[in-house]
Amino acid sequence: MKILNTILYTLILNFLLITCLYSVPHINGRDFGPKEYARPKRTSKGAIAKTITTTGIRKVAVILVNFVSAGTDTSGSETMLTDEIFSLNYNFTYLKNFYKEVSYGKLDLDITFFYTNGSGSALTGNETPFTLNTPMSTYGQDTDSSLSQLIIDAIIACGQVNSINFDGVIVVHAGYGNESTNNSGDIWAAYVGPFSATNGFTEGINIPVKESGASPIGVLCHEFGHHLGLLDLYSTGTNSATQVGHWSLMDYGVWLGNGSTPMHPSGWEKNLLGWSSPISISSGTHNLISYAFETSSTSIYKMKLIDTDTEYFLVYHTSRTAYSPAPSGSNGLLIWHIDEGTIDGTTITDRIATNSLNNYSRRTIDVVSADNTDPSVNIGDFGDLWPGTKVIFSAPLSNKYNGDDTMLSVFEITNAVQYSQFKASYKPFIRGYVKDSAGNGVESVNIILTGFLTDVSVTDNNGSYVFANVENGSYEIKAIKSGLEFVPSKIVAAILDLPSSNNNFNGIATDTYSNLIKKTDNIKAVNNLFVPGQQLSTIYYRTSEDGNVNIKLYTLDGRFIKTLVDEYTLAGIRSVTWDGKNLKDNEVSSGIYLVHIDAPGFKATKKICVIR
């Protein structure tokens, strides 16, 4: 993270003063934000400078404003009600306590409210906000200019706050935030800056006093995160789509609990602001414990990878706390894949400067889900946590983005409410999968490993298995499940400082298997009526002699389709799959196809039917 801190200070010196908008994602996870948000921008000096003041006491001025009128296409409510004003006590107390917890006590907010008849640290509800002479919908154009003007006008109307006495300014306005409505005249909450210096302020935050069907607390915490230097983790491109879901305040975590209980910023973000220091692991095998990162600043592990300083994994426990209940009240191990290198031609400097961390073909900061469901699909849930559907984090999930094995495994994970215990190893592993004759993964198959050590693994719902932390030596692997026979019957794997992959089995029904071995030389096509692109057909064959085996596909009228096998093969039972594609990798037409085998002392032909 020293690289990123250097980048932040470099940005202070080098980038132009161009007004930037930093807003929340819409509550529906789809609608796009402020109208100028999509335009690539360089981060302002003012915005970046705020990242150096994330500790100590920070004094924040909060200015309450009404509007002379609602204008057009708004949700109305140009003036605040008594109970809305009073509710700000709770909202800003939450903000103060939230960031005290998030920063591990390093940041303390001193908040003062300003209104026409005075100022104070608490509100009775009888205060009168300042009235701005511009209609709400004019500010609701949601451009750099209109949102900057809202903050400028509020500072001028108040006349009591300046940057000498306060570190930041927040404008709370009457009405709903456009991030929870579909009325184009409503104002979208945003952190804006820099604008023309007004009483010394060149940036600020605007938030609504209320949200439609939600609490404004999450929006308040999110926008203040921008004030501290945090960036958005949702896509700030053309669709505003969530990328890491509920797992960060700076993505859809802003709306956790309908906005009333937002998620903490991720461990990567806390480190960026200097609130935590990840423990680096780069080799060997370690017994580790991670306490909830929400309240422990020393429980985030950085799993370094060979030959790179910019790509790594972050591993830590997440749990519910007073100010962060975690999605669905869940707790477990979160694993993040971090890429601070070049993505689609953009450097990390570029992505920070344009607030576009997760806008590209792969994400700078990404959740590795235990259930193989991307948080961008379901906004993040309990199934993302480890252990889950998958109980061992290993290849291919632990591979680098270029596909290289890292030999990293995280396994033997056990969870309690406030901590996770696990092992992390950079030793070799053995992995593979079990599939049926249609190409589907077979779960709950016992995989027996014998050799230098003896162990048992069970396939997950995708048919995958892995043995982590394997010592050098020779091993035999067998698959066992009632009602199935497996081809091959066993696999021999040799480990010498490198992992062993693709130790794969095909499961075949016992009665079908018995039919296959009735005679020494035999061939059988299973699932021989299939739909290409959805299923596979598996051809099993048994040969009695070692030698070259050739298996080819033809049409009924003899036209060549594809060669499936052409290699020297030891005697025994083997299998090969066909996905319904020809030599040019195009799916074939519906019809009957011939499978011809030519093996030592054995020739035969079978049929496969392709349907659509």
PAVEX-383253 format. One line per 2 residues: number of its first residue (from 1); their letters; for each residue y, z, x of C-alpha. Coordinates in Angstrom, 1 decimal, decimal comma. Layout:
BEGIN
NUM> a> Y:Z:X ~ ...
This chain:
BEGIN
1> mk> 0,0:0,0:0,0 ~ 2,3:0,2:3,0
3> il> 2,5:-3,6:2,8 ~ 3,8:-3,4:-0,8
5> nt> 6,3:-0,7:0,1 ~ 7,6:-2,9:2,9
7> il> 7,9:-5,8:0,4 ~ 9,9:-3,7:-2,0
9> yt> 12,5:-2,8:0,6 ~ 12,6:-6,4:1,8
11> li> 13,4:-7,4:-1,8 ~ 16,4:-5,1:-1,8
13> ln> 17,9:-7,0:1,1 ~ 17,0:-10,5:0,3
15> fl> 17,0:-11,3:-3,4 ~ 20,0:-12,5:-5,5
17> li> 21,5:-10,5:-8,3 ~ 20,0:-12,2:-11,3
19> tc> 19,6:-10,3:-14,6 ~ 16,0:-9,6:-15,4
21> ly> 14,3:-8,4:-18,6 ~ 11,3:-6,1:-18,5
23> sv> 9,8:-5,5:-21,9 ~ 6,8:-4,2:-23,7
25> ph> 4,0:-6,4:-25,2 ~ 4,1:-6,8:-28,9
27> in> 2,0:-4,3:-30,9 ~ -0,2:-7,2:-32,2
29> gr> -0,9:-8,2:-28,6 ~ 0,1:-11,8:-29,2
31> df> 3,7:-12,4:-30,1 ~ 5,9:-13,3:-27,2
33> gp> 8,8:-11,0:-26,0 ~ 12,5:-11,6:-25,3
35> ke> 13,5:-15,2:-25,4 ~ 14,4:-15,4:-21,7
37> ya> 11,4:-13,4:-20,5 ~ 9,3:-16,4:-19,6
39> rp> 11,8:-17,7:-17,1 ~ 10,8:-16,9:-13,5
41> kr> 13,2:-14,5:-12,0 ~ 13,8:-12,6:-8,8
43> ts> 13,8:-8,9:-9,2 ~ 17,3:-7,4:-8,9
45> kg> 18,5:-5,2:-6,1 ~ 19,2:-2,5:-8,6
47> ai> 15,7:-2,6:-10,2 ~ 14,0:-2,4:-6,9
49> ak> 16,3:0,3:-5,5 ~ 15,1:2,6:-8,3
51> ti> 11,6:2,7:-6,7 ~ 13,0:5,0:-3,9
53> tt> 13,9:7,8:-6,3 ~ 10,6:8,6:-8,0
55> tg> 10,6:12,2:-7,0 ~ 12,9:15,2:-7,5
57> ir> 15,3:15,8:-10,4 ~ 16,6:12,7:-12,0
59> kv> 19,4:13,0:-14,5 ~ 19,3:10,6:-17,5
61> av> 22,0:10,0:-20,0 ~ 20,8:9,0:-23,5
63> il> 23,5:7,3:-25,7 ~ 22,9:7,2:-29,5
65> vn> 24,3:4,1:-31,3 ~ 24,5:2,7:-34,8
67> fv> 25,7:-0,8:-35,8 ~ 28,6:-1,9:-38,0
69> sa> 26,0:-4,0:-39,9 ~ 22,4:-5,1:-39,6
71> gt> 23,2:-8,8:-39,5 ~ 20,6:-11,4:-40,4
73> dt> 16,8:-11,4:-40,3 ~ 16,4:-7,8:-39,3
75> sg> 14,5:-4,9:-40,7 ~ 17,8:-3,3:-41,8
77> se> 18,5:0,3:-40,9 ~ 21,8:-0,2:-39,0
79> tm> 22,4:3,6:-39,1 ~ 20,1:6,4:-38,0
81> lt> 18,9:9,0:-40,5 ~ 19,0:12,7:-39,9
83> de> 15,3:13,0:-39,3 ~ 15,3:10,0:-37,0
85> if> 17,9:11,7:-34,8 ~ 16,0:15,0:-34,8
87> sl> 12,8:13,2:-33,8 ~ 14,4:12,2:-30,5
89> ny> 13,9:15,8:-29,3 ~ 10,2:15,4:-29,4
91> nf> 10,2:11,9:-28,1 ~ 12,3:12,7:-25,0
93> ty> 10,5:16,0:-24,4 ~ 7,3:13,9:-24,4
95> lk> 8,9:11,5:-21,9 ~ 9,9:14,4:-19,6
97> nf> 6,4:16,0:-19,7 ~ 4,6:12,7:-19,5
99> yk> 6,2:11,8:-16,2 ~ 5,9:15,3:-14,9
101> ev> 2,1:14,9:-15,4 ~ 2,0:11,3:-14,3
103> sy> 3,8:12,1:-11,0 ~ 1,7:15,3:-10,4
105> gk> 4,9:17,3:-10,8 ~ 7,0:15,3:-8,3
107> ld> 9,4:13,8:-10,9 ~ 11,5:16,1:-13,2
109> ld> 13,8:14,5:-15,8 ~ 17,0:16,2:-16,8
111> it> 18,0:14,6:-20,1 ~ 21,4:14,8:-21,9
113> ff> 22,1:13,2:-25,3 ~ 25,5:11,7:-26,1
115> yt> 27,0:11,1:-29,5 ~ 30,5:10,9:-31,1
117> ng> 31,0:14,6:-31,6 ~ 29,7:15,8:-28,2
119> sg> 26,7:16,0:-26,0 ~ 23,7:18,3:-25,4
121> sa> 20,2:18,7:-24,3 ~ 18,9:19,0:-27,8
123> lt> 19,7:17,5:-31,2 ~ 20,0:19,1:-34,7
125> gn> 19,9:15,8:-36,6 ~ 23,5:16,2:-37,8
127> et> 25,0:14,3:-34,8 ~ 26,9:11,1:-35,4
129> pf> 25,9:8,2:-33,1 ~ 28,5:5,9:-31,8
131> tl> 29,1:2,8:-34,0 ~ 29,1:-0,6:-32,2
133> nt> 31,3:-3,2:-33,8 ~ 28,7:-6,0:-33,2
135> pm> 25,9:-6,6:-35,7 ~ 22,4:-5,6:-34,8
137> st> 21,1:-9,2:-35,0 ~ 23,6:-10,4:-32,4
139> yg> 22,0:-8,1:-29,8 ~ 18,7:-9,1:-31,4
141> qd> 19,0:-12,6:-29,9 ~ 17,1:-10,9:-27,1
143> td> 18,6:-12,8:-24,2 ~ 19,6:-11,5:-20,8
145> ss> 23,2:-11,6:-22,0 ~ 22,7:-10,0:-25,4
147> ls> 20,6:-7,1:-24,2 ~ 22,8:-6,4:-21,3
149> ql> 25,8:-6,4:-23,6 ~ 24,2:-3,8:-25,8
151> ii> 24,0:-1,4:-22,9 ~ 27,5:-2,2:-21,7
153> da> 29,0:-1,7:-25,1 ~ 27,2:1,6:-25,6
155> ii> 28,4:2,9:-22,2 ~ 32,0:1,8:-23,0
157> ac> 31,8:3,4:-26,6 ~ 30,6:6,6:-25,1
159> gq> 33,0:6,7:-22,2 ~ 31,5:10,0:-20,9
161> vn> 28,7:8,8:-18,6 ~ 28,8:7,3:-15,2
163> si> 26,5:6,6:-12,3 ~ 28,0:9,4:-10,2
165> nf> 26,7:12,1:-12,6 ~ 23,6:10,3:-13,9
167> dg> 20,7:8,4:-12,2 ~ 20,0:6,3:-15,3
169> vi> 21,1:5,4:-18,8 ~ 19,1:4,8:-21,9
171> vv> 20,6:3,5:-25,2 ~ 18,7:4,5:-28,3
173> ha> 19,8:2,3:-31,2 ~ 19,3:2,4:-35,0
175> gy> 16,6:0,2:-36,5 ~ 13,2:-1,0:-35,5
177> gn> 12,1:-2,5:-32,3 ~ 11,2:-6,2:-32,5
179> es> 8,0:-5,4:-30,5 ~ 6,6:-4,0:-33,7
181> tn> 8,2:-6,3:-36,3 ~ 8,3:-10,0:-37,0
183> ns> 12,1:-10,2:-37,7 ~ 13,8:-12,2:-35,1
185> gd> 17,1:-10,3:-35,5 ~ 15,5:-7,0:-34,5
187> iw> 16,1:-5,9:-30,9 ~ 13,3:-6,0:-28,4
189> aa> 13,1:-2,9:-26,2 ~ 13,7:-3,8:-22,6
191> yv> 14,8:-2,6:-19,2 ~ 17,7:-4,8:-18,2
193> gp> 19,6:-5,4:-15,0 ~ 21,6:-6,0:-13,1
195> fs> 24,7:-6,7:-15,2 ~ 28,4:-6,2:-14,5
197> at> 29,0:-2,7:-13,2 ~ 30,0:-0,5:-16,1
199> ng> 31,0:3,0:-15,2 ~ 29,0:2,4:-12,1
201> ft> 25,8:1,4:-14,0 ~ 24,3:-2,1:-13,3
203> eg> 21,0:-1,6:-15,2 ~ 19,7:0,4:-18,2
205> in> 17,2:0,7:-21,0 ~ 17,4:0,0:-24,7
207> ip> 14,9:1,4:-27,1 ~ 14,8:1,7:-30,9
209> vk> 14,8:5,0:-32,7 ~ 11,7:3,9:-34,6
211> es> 8,9:1,4:-34,6 ~ 7,2:-0,2:-37,6
213> ga> 3,8:1,5:-38,1 ~ 3,9:3,1:-34,7
215> sp> 5,6:5,7:-32,6 ~ 8,4:4,7:-30,1
217> ig> 7,1:7,1:-27,5 ~ 4,9:4,6:-25,7
219> vl> 7,8:2,1:-25,6 ~ 10,1:4,7:-24,1
221> ch> 7,5:5,6:-21,4 ~ 6,8:2,0:-20,6
223> ef> 10,5:1,0:-20,2 ~ 11,2:4,1:-18,1
225> gh> 8,3:3,0:-15,9 ~ 10,3:-0,2:-15,3
227> hl> 13,3:1,9:-14,4 ~ 11,2:3,6:-11,7
229> gl> 10,0:0,2:-10,3 ~ 6,7:-0,4:-12,2
231> ld> 5,8:-4,0:-13,2 ~ 4,0:-5,4:-16,2
233> ly> 0,3:-5,8:-16,0 ~ 0,0:-7,9:-19,2
235> st> 0,7:-11,7:-18,8 ~ 4,5:-12,2:-18,7
237> gt> 3,9:-16,0:-18,9 ~ 3,8:-18,0:-22,2
239> ns> 1,5:-15,8:-24,3 ~ 2,2:-12,1:-23,4
241> at> -1,6:-11,6:-23,6 ~ -3,1:-8,3:-22,6
243> qv> -4,9:-8,4:-19,2 ~ -6,2:-4,8:-18,6
245> gh> -5,8:-3,6:-22,1 ~ -5,4:0,1:-22,8
247> ws> -6,0:1,1:-19,1 ~ -2,4:1,1:-18,0
249> lm> 0,9:2,1:-19,5 ~ 2,3:-1,2:-18,3
251> dy> -0,1:-3,2:-20,4 ~ -1,5:-2,4:-23,9
253> gv> -1,7:1,3:-22,9 ~ 1,8:1,5:-24,3
255> wl> 0,3:1,3:-27,8 ~ -2,5:3,8:-27,3
257> gn> -2,6:6,1:-30,3 ~ -0,2:3,7:-32,1
259> gs> 2,3:4,4:-29,4 ~ 2,1:8,2:-29,8
261> tp> -0,1:8,9:-26,7 ~ 0,4:6,2:-24,1
263> mh> -1,9:5,8:-21,1 ~ -0,9:6,7:-17,6
265> ps> 0,0:4,0:-15,2 ~ -3,0:2,9:-13,2
267> gw> -4,0:4,4:-9,8 ~ -2,6:1,3:-8,1
269> ek> 0,7:1,8:-9,8 ~ 0,9:5,5:-9,0
271> nl> 0,2:4,7:-5,3 ~ 3,0:2,1:-5,5
273> lg> 5,5:4,7:-6,5 ~ 4,3:7,2:-3,9
275> ws> 2,7:9,7:-6,2 ~ -0,9:9,4:-4,9
277> sp> -2,7:8,5:-1,7 ~ -6,1:6,8:-2,1
279> is> -8,9:7,9:0,2 ~ -10,2:4,9:2,1
281> is> -13,9:4,2:2,4 ~ -15,1:1,3:4,6
283> sg> -18,6:1,9:5,8 ~ -21,7:4,1:5,5
285> th> -22,9:6,1:2,5 ~ -20,9:8,8:0,9
287> nl> -21,5:11,4:-1,8 ~ -18,2:11,5:-3,7
289> is> -16,5:13,4:-6,5 ~ -13,4:12,2:-8,4
291> ya> -11,4:14,5:-10,6 ~ -9,4:13,0:-13,4
293> fe> -6,7:10,8:-11,8 ~ -4,3:11,8:-14,5
295> ts> -4,0:15,3:-13,0 ~ -5,4:14,9:-9,4
297> st> -3,5:12,9:-6,9 ~ -6,3:13,0:-4,3
299> si> -9,2:11,6:-6,3 ~ -8,6:7,9:-6,1
301> yk> -10,9:6,0:-3,7 ~ -10,0:2,8:-2,0
303> mk> -13,2:0,8:-1,2 ~ -12,2:-1,5:1,7
305> li> -13,8:-4,8:2,3 ~ -14,7:-6,5:5,5
307> dt> -12,3:-9,1:7,0 ~ -9,5:-8,4:4,6
309> dt> -6,7:-5,9:4,1 ~ -5,5:-7,5:0,8
311> ey> -8,6:-7,3:-1,3 ~ -10,3:-4,1:-2,2
313> fl> -11,7:-1,9:-5,1 ~ -10,1:1,3:-6,5
315> vy> -12,5:3,8:-8,0 ~ -11,5:6,9:-9,9
317> ht> -12,3:9,2:-12,9 ~ -10,2:9,0:-16,0
319> sr> -10,2:11,7:-18,7 ~ -8,2:12,9:-21,6
321> ta> -5,2:15,2:-20,9 ~ -2,3:16,7:-22,8
323> ys> -0,2:13,5:-22,3 ~ -2,9:10,9:-21,8
325> pa> -6,0:11,1:-24,1 ~ -7,7:8,0:-22,6
327> ps> -8,9:5,2:-24,9 ~ -11,1:6,5:-27,7
329> gs> -11,0:10,0:-26,1 ~ -13,4:8,6:-23,4
331> ng> -14,0:9,7:-19,9 ~ -15,8:8,1:-17,0
333> ll> -15,4:6,1:-13,8 ~ -12,9:3,3:-13,7
335> iw> -13,3:0,5:-11,2 ~ -10,5:-1,9:-10,4
337> hi> -10,6:-5,1:-8,3 ~ -7,3:-5,5:-6,4
339> de> -6,1:-8,7:-4,8 ~ -2,8:-8,5:-2,9
341> gt> -3,4:-11,8:-1,2 ~ -2,3:-15,4:-2,1
343> id> -3,3:-16,5:-5,7 ~ -2,6:-20,0:-6,8
345> gt> -0,2:-20,4:-4,0 ~ 1,8:-17,3:-4,9
347> ti> 2,0:-14,3:-2,5 ~ 2,2:-10,7:-3,6
349> td> 5,9:-10,8:-2,7 ~ 6,3:-13,7:-5,1
351> ri> 4,4:-12,0:-7,9 ~ 6,3:-8,7:-7,5
353> at> 9,7:-10,5:-7,4 ~ 8,9:-12,5:-10,6
355> ns> 7,1:-9,7:-12,5 ~ 4,0:-11,9:-12,8
357> ln> 1,2:-9,8:-11,2 ~ -1,4:-11,0:-13,8
359> ny> -0,2:-14,4:-14,8 ~ -2,6:-16,5:-12,6
361> sr> -6,2:-17,8:-12,4 ~ -7,2:-14,3:-11,2
363> rt> -5,4:-11,0:-11,5 ~ -3,7:-9,0:-8,9
365> id> -5,0:-5,9:-10,7 ~ -8,1:-6,2:-12,8
367> vv> -10,6:-3,8:-14,5 ~ -14,2:-4,3:-13,6
369> sa> -16,0:-3,5:-16,9 ~ -19,4:-1,8:-17,1
371> dn> -20,2:-3,8:-20,2 ~ -19,1:-7,2:-19,0
373> td> -16,5:-7,4:-21,7 ~ -13,1:-8,2:-20,4
375> ps> -10,3:-5,9:-21,6 ~ -8,2:-8,9:-22,4
377> vn> -10,8:-9,6:-25,2 ~ -11,0:-6,2:-26,8
379> ig> -7,9:-4,4:-25,3 ~ -10,2:-2,0:-23,4
381> df> -12,7:0,5:-24,7 ~ -15,2:3,2:-23,7
383> gd> -17,7:0,4:-22,6 ~ -15,5:-0,4:-19,6
385> lw> -16,3:2,9:-18,0 ~ -19,1:3,5:-15,5
387> pg> -21,9:4,2:-16,0 ~ -22,2:2,1:-19,1
389> tk> -24,3:-1,0:-20,0 ~ -24,5:-1,4:-16,3
391> vi> -25,2:1,8:-14,3 ~ -24,9:0,5:-10,8
393> fs> -21,8:-1,3:-9,5 ~ -23,1:-3,9:-7,0
395> ap> -23,2:-7,6:-6,4 ~ -22,1:-9,9:-7,9
397> ls> -19,4:-7,7:-9,4 ~ -18,7:-6,2:-6,0
399> nk> -18,4:-9,6:-4,4 ~ -15,1:-10,8:-3,0
401> yn> -13,3:-13,4:-5,2 ~ -14,5:-16,1:-2,8
403> gd> -18,1:-15,1:-3,6 ~ -18,9:-13,3:-0,3
405> dt> -21,2:-10,3:-0,6 ~ -19,5:-7,0:0,4
407> ml> -22,7:-4,9:0,4 ~ -20,7:-2,3:-1,6
409> sv> -22,6:-0,4:-4,2 ~ -21,5:2,5:-6,4
411> fe> -24,4:4,2:-8,0 ~ -26,0:7,5:-9,2
413> it> -22,9:8,0:-11,3 ~ -22,7:11,1:-13,5
415> na> -19,8:12,1:-15,6 ~ -18,3:15,3:-17,0
417> vq> -15,1:15,6:-18,9 ~ -12,9:16,3:-15,9
419> ys> -14,8:14,6:-13,0 ~ -17,4:12,0:-12,0
421> qf> -19,9:12,3:-9,1 ~ -21,3:9,2:-7,5
423> ka> -22,5:7,6:-4,3 ~ -20,7:4,7:-2,5
425> sy> -22,6:2,7:0,0 ~ -22,1:-0,3:2,2
427> kp> -25,8:-0,7:3,0 ~ -27,8:-3,7:1,9
429> fi> -29,2:-4,0:-1,6 ~ -31,9:-5,9:-3,4
431> rg> -31,1:-7,6:-6,7 ~ -32,3:-10,2:-9,1
433> yv> -32,9:-10,8:-12,8 ~ -35,7:-11,2:-15,4
435> kd> -35,4:-14,0:-17,9 ~ -37,6:-15,2:-20,7
437> sa> -38,8:-18,7:-21,2 ~ -35,6:-19,6:-23,1
439> gn> -33,4:-18,4:-20,2 ~ -32,3:-15,2:-21,9
441> gv> -32,2:-11,9:-20,0 ~ -35,0:-9,5:-20,7
443> es> -33,9:-5,8:-20,8 ~ -35,9:-2,6:-20,2
445> vn> -38,3:-4,2:-17,7 ~ -39,5:-1,8:-15,1
447> ii> -38,9:-3,2:-11,6 ~ -41,1:-1,5:-9,0
449> lt> -40,0:-1,5:-5,3 ~ -42,5:-0,5:-2,6
451> gf> -42,4:-0,7:1,2 ~ -40,1:1,3:3,5
453> lt> -39,2:3,3:0,4 ~ -40,5:3,4:-3,2
455> dv> -38,1:3,1:-6,1 ~ -37,9:2,0:-9,8
457> sv> -35,1:0,1:-11,5 ~ -34,8:-1,0:-15,1
459> td> -33,2:-4,2:-16,2 ~ -30,0:-4,0:-18,2
461> nn> -29,2:-6,0:-21,4 ~ -28,5:-9,1:-19,3
463> gs> -31,9:-8,8:-17,5 ~ -30,3:-7,8:-14,2
465> yv> -31,6:-5,2:-11,8 ~ -30,4:-3,8:-8,4
467> fa> -31,7:-1,4:-5,8 ~ -28,7:0,0:-3,9
469> nv> -28,5:1,6:-0,5 ~ -31,7:-0,1:0,9
471> en> -32,8:0,6:4,5 ~ -34,0:-2,3:6,7
473> gs> -37,7:-3,1:6,2 ~ -40,1:-5,2:4,2
475> ye> -40,5:-4,7:0,5 ~ -42,7:-5,8:-2,4
477> ik> -41,1:-6,2:-5,9 ~ -43,1:-6,3:-9,2
479> ai> -42,0:-6,5:-12,8 ~ -43,8:-4,6:-15,6
481> ks> -43,3:-4,6:-19,3 ~ -45,9:-4,3:-22,1
483> gl> -46,6:-7,7:-23,8 ~ -45,3:-9,7:-20,9
485> ef> -46,7:-11,2:-17,7 ~ -44,3:-12,2:-15,0
487> vp> -44,0:-15,2:-12,8 ~ -44,2:-14,8:-9,9
489> sk> -46,5:-11,8:-10,0 ~ -44,7:-10,2:-7,0
491> iv> -41,9:-11,0:-4,6 ~ -41,7:-10,0:-0,9
493> aa> -38,2:-9,3:0,4 ~ -37,2:-8,5:4,0
495> il> -34,0:-6,6:4,7 ~ -32,3:-6,7:8,0
497> dl> -28,7:-5,6:7,7 ~ -28,0:-8,1:4,9
499> ps> -28,5:-7,9:1,1 ~ -31,3:-9,8:-0,7
501> sn> -30,4:-11,7:-3,9 ~ -32,1:-14,0:-6,4
503> nn> -35,3:-12,0:-6,5 ~ -36,0:-13,4:-10,0
505> fn> -38,8:-13,2:-12,4 ~ -39,7:-15,1:-15,6
507> gi> -41,3:-13,2:-18,4 ~ -44,0:-15,0:-20,4
509> at> -45,9:-13,7:-23,4 ~ -49,3:-12,3:-22,5
511> dt> -51,3:-14,7:-24,8 ~ -49,3:-17,7:-23,5
513> ys> -50,0:-16,5:-19,9 ~ -53,7:-16,2:-20,7
515> nl> -53,8:-19,8:-21,9 ~ -52,1:-20,9:-18,7
517> ik> -54,7:-19,4:-16,4 ~ -57,8:-20,6:-18,4
519> kt> -58,3:-23,3:-15,8 ~ -57,3:-23,4:-12,1
521> dn> -55,0:-26,4:-12,4 ~ -52,7:-26,2:-15,4
523> ik> -49,2:-26,8:-16,6 ~ -47,5:-25,4:-19,8
525> av> -44,0:-26,0:-21,1 ~ -42,7:-22,9:-23,0
527> nn> -39,8:-23,0:-25,4 ~ -40,4:-26,8:-25,4
529> lf> -38,3:-27,3:-28,5 ~ -34,7:-26,3:-27,5
531> vp> -31,0:-27,0:-27,7 ~ -29,3:-27,9:-24,4
533> gq> -26,3:-25,7:-23,6 ~ -27,8:-22,8:-25,6
535> ql> -31,3:-22,4:-24,3 ~ -33,6:-23,5:-21,5
537> st> -37,2:-24,7:-21,4 ~ -39,4:-23,1:-18,8
539> iy> -42,3:-25,1:-17,3 ~ -45,1:-22,9:-15,8
541> yr> -47,7:-24,4:-13,6 ~ -50,8:-23,2:-11,7
543> ts> -52,1:-24,9:-8,6 ~ -55,4:-24,2:-6,7
545> ed> -54,3:-25,7:-3,4 ~ -51,4:-25,4:-1,1
547> gn> -49,4:-28,7:-0,8 ~ -46,5:-30,7:-2,1
549> vn> -45,7:-30,3:-5,8 ~ -43,7:-33,0:-7,6
551> ik> -42,4:-32,4:-11,2 ~ -40,3:-35,2:-12,8
553> ly> -38,9:-35,8:-16,3 ~ -39,1:-39,2:-18,1
555> tl> -38,2:-40,6:-21,5 ~ -41,1:-41,8:-23,7
557> dg> -40,5:-45,4:-22,6 ~ -40,7:-44,4:-18,9
559> rf> -37,1:-44,1:-17,8 ~ -36,5:-41,5:-15,1
561> ik> -34,4:-38,5:-16,0 ~ -34,6:-35,9:-13,2
563> tl> -36,7:-34,3:-10,5 ~ -37,3:-30,6:-11,2
565> vd> -39,5:-29,8:-8,2 ~ -40,3:-31,7:-4,9
567> ey> -41,4:-29,2:-2,3 ~ -44,4:-27,7:-0,4
569> tl> -45,8:-24,9:-2,5 ~ -48,4:-22,3:-2,0
571> ag> -51,3:-22,1:-4,4 ~ -50,7:-19,9:-7,4
573> ir> -48,5:-19,6:-10,5 ~ -44,9:-20,9:-10,4
575> sv> -42,2:-21,8:-12,8 ~ -39,1:-24,0:-13,1
577> tw> -36,5:-24,3:-15,8 ~ -34,8:-27,4:-17,4
579> dg> -31,4:-27,0:-19,0 ~ -31,5:-30,4:-20,9
581> kn> -29,4:-32,2:-18,3 ~ -30,1:-35,4:-16,4
583> lk> -29,6:-36,4:-12,8 ~ -25,8:-36,8:-13,4
585> dn> -25,6:-33,3:-15,0 ~ -25,0:-34,7:-18,5
587> ev> -26,9:-33,4:-21,5 ~ -29,6:-35,7:-22,7
589> ss> -29,9:-37,1:-26,2 ~ -32,2:-35,6:-28,8
591> gi> -35,8:-36,8:-28,5 ~ -39,1:-36,4:-26,8
593> yl> -39,3:-36,1:-23,0 ~ -42,3:-36,2:-20,7
595> vh> -42,9:-33,7:-17,9 ~ -45,2:-35,1:-15,2
597> id> -46,7:-32,9:-12,4 ~ -48,3:-34,4:-9,3
599> ap> -49,9:-31,6:-7,2 ~ -52,9:-31,6:-4,7
601> gf> -55,9:-32,6:-6,7 ~ -54,0:-32,2:-10,0
603> ka> -52,0:-34,5:-12,2 ~ -50,9:-33,9:-15,8
605> tk> -48,2:-34,7:-18,4 ~ -46,7:-32,5:-21,1
607> ki> -44,0:-33,0:-23,7 ~ -40,6:-31,3:-24,4
609> cv> -38,5:-31,9:-27,4 ~ -34,7:-31,7:-27,2
611> ir> -32,8:-31,1:-30,5 ~ -29,1:-30,7:-31,4
